[in-house]
Amino acid sequence: MDKKSSRLRRARKTRGSIRRRGLNRLTVHRTPRHIYAQINSEDGSRTLVSASTLQSTIVAEIKNTGNTDAAAVIGKAIAEKAIAAGIEKVAFDRSGFKYHGRIKALADAARNGGLRF
């Protein structure tokens, strides 16, 4: 089993448990250069809020888009947008990525911004 298929297997398992809970889902995706976060509706049909290192307002705040500092800025931004949209409680979907480094930095910043998960 290669690295990608292992990650996708972990993601399937997590998404199944999130679906049973019936909460909005904070989904995170990372590449070596960027990190993306979005909050999807309970049924997954709509994206309610999103933030990424590709947005011009975020790029102006950070020097490098592929490190933990950038992930923390994305976590803070997604929390602010979610609170403004009336979303306070979400389920964290790390998309099968291991919970350390940039994923952990984003989650901690989102929690400090007021999101509960």
Protein Blocks (a to p, Z undefined) as FASTA:
>chain_A
ZZklmmmmmmmmmmmmmmmnopacddddddfkbccdddddfkopacfbdcdfkbmklmmm
pmbfcbfklmmmmmmmmmmmmmmnopabdcddehhpacehjlmmmmmmmmmnopaZZ
